[in-house]
Amino acid sequence: MARVLVERRLRDVATRLKRLRQELVVTDEQLLQLADEADDARIRALVSETPMAEHDHHESEGHAAAMRRHRAAVAEEITRLEQVQDELLDRFQAGRSS
C-alpha cells in the first residue's frame, strides 16, 4: 500500500477512534443513568406490586439492556479500529525503513 494511502487511512482511523471514544464516554454516562432508573423501577415494582409498576420496571430494564448492547458494540468497534491502526502503523514503519 502506498505511503500516502497508509497516512490517509491512519488519519481516518484516528478520527474515528476519537469520535468513538467520545461516544463511549457519553454512553457510559447514559448507561449509568438508565441502570439507576431501572433499579429504582425494580424497587418500586417490588414495593407497590402493581402491574403498572412492573411494566415500568421491565421497560426501564429494556432501555438499560439496549444501552449495554450499544456500549458493547462501540467498545468492540474501538478494539477493531485499534487493531487496524496497529497494522497500519506497522506498514507505515516498514515503508519508512525500506
TITORFI-582665 format. One record per residue (C-alpha): chain; residue number from 1; x, y, z. Coordinates in nm, 4 decimals, padded with zeros to 6 digits, m for minus. Example, Ala and Ser with C-alpha at 12.3 -4.5 7.8 and 13.67 -1.06 7.14 Angstrom:
BEGIN
<r><mol>A</mol><seq>1</seq><x>01.2300</x><y>m00.4500</y><z>00.7800</z></r>
<r><mol>A</mol><seq>2</seq><x>01.3670</x><y>m00.1060</y><z>00.7140</z></r>
REM end
This chain:
BEGIN
<r><mol>A</mol><seq>1</seq><x>00.0000</x><y>00.0000</y><z>00.0000</z></r>
<r><mol>A</mol><seq>2</seq><x>00.1389</x><y>00.3393</y><z>m00.0951</z></r>
<r><mol>A</mol><seq>3</seq><x>00.2668</x><y>00.5513</y><z>00.1906</z></r>
<r><mol>A</mol><seq>4</seq><x>00.0192</x><y>00.8310</y><z>00.1131</z></r>
<r><mol>A</mol><seq>5</seq><x>m00.2725</x><y>00.5885</y><z>00.1349</z></r>
<r><mol>A</mol><seq>6</seq><x>m00.1436</x><y>00.4479</y><z>00.4638</z></r>
<r><mol>A</mol><seq>7</seq><x>m00.1160</x><y>00.8001</y><z>00.6061</z></r>
<r><mol>A</mol><seq>8</seq><x>m00.4680</x><y>00.8840</y><z>00.4899</z></r>
<r><mol>A</mol><seq>9</seq><x>m00.6101</x><y>00.5654</y><z>00.6407</z></r>
<r><mol>A</mol><seq>10</seq><x>m00.4221</x><y>00.6312</y><z>00.9650</z></r>
<r><mol>A</mol><seq>11</seq><x>m00.5776</x><y>00.9784</y><z>00.9867</z></r>
<r><mol>A</mol><seq>12</seq><x>m00.9232</x><y>00.8371</y><z>00.9124</z></r>
<r><mol>A</mol><seq>13</seq><x>m00.8873</x><y>00.5642</y><z>01.1728</z></r>
<r><mol>A</mol><seq>14</seq><x>m00.7563</x><y>00.8115</y><z>01.4316</z></r>
<r><mol>A</mol><seq>15</seq><x>m01.0535</x><y>01.0407</y><z>01.3677</z></r>
<r><mol>A</mol><seq>16</seq><x>m01.2987</x><y>00.7535</y><z>01.4001</z></r>
<r><mol>A</mol><seq>17</seq><x>m01.1301</x><y>00.6312</y><z>01.7179</z></r>
<r><mol>A</mol><seq>18</seq><x>m01.1505</x><y>00.9756</y><z>01.8726</z></r>
<r><mol>A</mol><seq>19</seq><x>m01.5202</x><y>01.0013</y><z>01.7890</z></r>
<r><mol>A</mol><seq>20</seq><x>m01.5937</x><y>00.6517</y><z>01.9200</z></r>
<r><mol>A</mol><seq>21</seq><x>m01.4049</x><y>00.7127</y><z>02.2438</z></r>
<r><mol>A</mol><seq>22</seq><x>m01.6110</x><y>01.0273</y><z>02.2984</z></r>
<r><mol>A</mol><seq>23</seq><x>m01.9257</x><y>00.8301</y><z>02.2235</z></r>
<r><mol>A</mol><seq>24</seq><x>m01.8171</x><y>00.5655</y><z>02.4743</z></r>
<r><mol>A</mol><seq>25</seq><x>m01.7869</x><y>00.8279</y><z>02.7488</z></r>
<r><mol>A</mol><seq>26</seq><x>m02.1368</x><y>00.9574</y><z>02.6739</z></r>
<r><mol>A</mol><seq>27</seq><x>m02.2715</x><y>00.6029</y><z>02.6527</z></r>
<r><mol>A</mol><seq>28</seq><x>m02.1216</x><y>00.5164</y><z>02.9912</z></r>
<r><mol>A</mol><seq>29</seq><x>m02.2921</x><y>00.8197</y><z>03.1457</z></r>
<r><mol>A</mol><seq>30</seq><x>m02.6243</x><y>00.7315</y><z>02.9860</z></r>
<r><mol>A</mol><seq>31</seq><x>m02.5914</x><y>00.3674</y><z>03.0884</z></r>
<r><mol>A</mol><seq>32</seq><x>m02.5281</x><y>00.4669</y><z>03.4483</z></r>
<r><mol>A</mol><seq>33</seq><x>m02.8424</x><y>00.6820</y><z>03.4449</z></r>
<r><mol>A</mol><seq>34</seq><x>m03.0550</x><y>00.4129</y><z>03.2797</z></r>
<r><mol>A</mol><seq>35</seq><x>m02.9283</x><y>00.1433</y><z>03.5159</z></r>
<r><mol>A</mol><seq>36</seq><x>m03.0133</x><y>00.3634</y><z>03.8142</z></r>
<r><mol>A</mol><seq>37</seq><x>m03.3614</x><y>00.4259</y><z>03.6760</z></r>
<r><mol>A</mol><seq>38</seq><x>m03.4123</x><y>00.0531</y><z>03.6151</z></r>
<r><mol>A</mol><seq>39</seq><x>m03.3026</x><y>m00.0236</y><z>03.9694</z></r>
<r><mol>A</mol><seq>40</seq><x>m03.5404</x><y>00.2395</y><z>04.1103</z></r>
<r><mol>A</mol><seq>41</seq><x>m03.8229</x><y>00.0981</y><z>03.8971</z></r>
<r><mol>A</mol><seq>42</seq><x>m03.7448</x><y>m00.2529</y><z>04.0229</z></r>
<r><mol>A</mol><seq>43</seq><x>m03.7705</x><y>m00.1372</y><z>04.3834</z></r>
<r><mol>A</mol><seq>44</seq><x>m04.0972</x><y>00.0483</y><z>04.3125</z></r>
<r><mol>A</mol><seq>45</seq><x>m04.2357</x><y>m00.2653</y><z>04.1468</z></r>
<r><mol>A</mol><seq>46</seq><x>m04.1431</x><y>m00.4769</y><z>04.4488</z></r>
<r><mol>A</mol><seq>47</seq><x>m04.2947</x><y>m00.2322</y><z>04.6945</z></r>
<r><mol>A</mol><seq>48</seq><x>m04.6145</x><y>m00.1452</y><z>04.5085</z></r>
<r><mol>A</mol><seq>49</seq><x>m04.6802</x><y>m00.4851</y><z>04.3471</z></r>
<r><mol>A</mol><seq>50</seq><x>m04.8940</x><y>m00.3250</y><z>04.0749</z></r>
<r><mol>A</mol><seq>51</seq><x>m04.8991</x><y>m00.4251</y><z>03.7094</z></r>
<r><mol>A</mol><seq>52</seq><x>m04.8143</x><y>m00.0698</y><z>03.6050</z></r>
<r><mol>A</mol><seq>53</seq><x>m04.5056</x><y>m00.0594</y><z>03.8278</z></r>
<r><mol>A</mol><seq>54</seq><x>m04.3974</x><y>m00.3987</y><z>03.6930</z></r>
<r><mol>A</mol><seq>55</seq><x>m04.4457</x><y>m00.2729</y><z>03.3383</z></r>
<r><mol>A</mol><seq>56</seq><x>m04.2359</x><y>00.0367</y><z>03.4145</z></r>
<r><mol>A</mol><seq>57</seq><x>m03.9657</x><y>m00.1849</y><z>03.5591</z></r>
<r><mol>A</mol><seq>58</seq><x>m03.9496</x><y>m00.4071</y><z>03.2507</z></r>
<r><mol>A</mol><seq>59</seq><x>m03.9486</x><y>m00.1053</y><z>03.0219</z></r>
<r><mol>A</mol><seq>60</seq><x>m03.6676</x><y>00.0614</y><z>03.2173</z></r>
<r><mol>A</mol><seq>61</seq><x>m03.4679</x><y>m00.2604</y><z>03.2225</z></r>
<r><mol>A</mol><seq>62</seq><x>m03.5166</x><y>m00.2920</y><z>02.8456</z></r>
<r><mol>A</mol><seq>63</seq><x>m03.3714</x><y>00.0543</y><z>02.7900</z></r>
<r><mol>A</mol><seq>64</seq><x>m03.0728</x><y>m00.0256</y><z>03.0117</z></r>
<r><mol>A</mol><seq>65</seq><x>m03.0160</x><y>m00.3554</y><z>02.8290</z></r>
<r><mol>A</mol><seq>66</seq><x>m03.0270</x><y>m00.1799</y><z>02.4922</z></r>
<r><mol>A</mol><seq>67</seq><x>m02.7704</x><y>00.0723</y><z>02.6138</z></r>
<r><mol>A</mol><seq>68</seq><x>m02.5476</x><y>m00.2121</y><z>02.7382</z></r>
<r><mol>A</mol><seq>69</seq><x>m02.5605</x><y>m00.3695</y><z>02.3923</z></r>
<r><mol>A</mol><seq>70</seq><x>m02.4808</x><y>m00.0353</y><z>02.2315</z></r>
<r><mol>A</mol><seq>71</seq><x>m02.1872</x><y>00.0159</y><z>02.4669</z></r>
<r><mol>A</mol><seq>72</seq><x>m02.0545</x><y>m00.3314</y><z>02.3864</z></r>
<r><mol>A</mol><seq>73</seq><x>m02.0790</x><y>m00.2593</y><z>02.0132</z></r>
<r><mol>A</mol><seq>74</seq><x>m01.8935</x><y>00.0711</y><z>02.0498</z></r>
<r><mol>A</mol><seq>75</seq><x>m01.6220</x><y>m00.0912</y><z>02.2625</z></r>
<r><mol>A</mol><seq>76</seq><x>m01.5891</x><y>m00.3736</y><z>02.0089</z></r>
<r><mol>A</mol><seq>77</seq><x>m01.5519</x><y>m00.1239</y><z>01.7239</z></r>
<r><mol>A</mol><seq>78</seq><x>m01.2846</x><y>00.0643</y><z>01.9191</z></r>
<r><mol>A</mol><seq>79</seq><x>m01.0910</x><y>m00.2595</y><z>01.9679</z></r>
<r><mol>A</mol><seq>80</seq><x>m01.1223</x><y>m00.3438</y><z>01.5978</z></r>
<r><mol>A</mol><seq>81</seq><x>m01.0053</x><y>00.0014</y><z>01.4910</z></r>
<r><mol>A</mol><seq>82</seq><x>m00.7114</x><y>m00.0109</y><z>01.7312</z></r>
<r><mol>A</mol><seq>83</seq><x>m00.6020</x><y>m00.3339</y><z>01.5634</z></r>
<r><mol>A</mol><seq>84</seq><x>m00.6381</x><y>m00.1735</y><z>01.2206</z></r>
<r><mol>A</mol><seq>85</seq><x>m00.4375</x><y>00.1245</y><z>01.3444</z></r>
<r><mol>A</mol><seq>86</seq><x>m00.1611</x><y>m00.1038</y><z>01.4722</z></r>
<r><mol>A</mol><seq>87</seq><x>m00.1459</x><y>m00.2818</y><z>01.1360</z></r>
<r><mol>A</mol><seq>88</seq><x>m00.1318</x><y>00.0483</y><z>00.9502</z></r>
<r><mol>A</mol><seq>89</seq><x>00.1437</x><y>00.1765</y><z>01.1787</z></r>
<r><mol>A</mol><seq>90</seq><x>00.3413</x><y>m00.1405</y><z>01.1110</z></r>
<r><mol>A</mol><seq>91</seq><x>00.3022</x><y>m00.0844</y><z>00.7357</z></r>
<r><mol>A</mol><seq>92</seq><x>00.3991</x><y>00.2783</y><z>00.7752</z></r>
<r><mol>A</mol><seq>93</seq><x>00.7125</x><y>00.1867</y><z>00.9718</z></r>
<r><mol>A</mol><seq>94</seq><x>00.8003</x><y>m00.0847</y><z>00.7194</z></r>
<r><mol>A</mol><seq>95</seq><x>00.7683</x><y>00.1715</y><z>00.4403</z></r>
<r><mol>A</mol><seq>96</seq><x>00.9967</x><y>00.4155</y><z>00.6190</z></r>
<r><mol>A</mol><seq>97</seq><x>01.2730</x><y>00.1623</y><z>00.6769</z></r>
<r><mol>A</mol><seq>98</seq><x>01.2703</x><y>00.0436</y><z>00.3141</z></r>
REM end
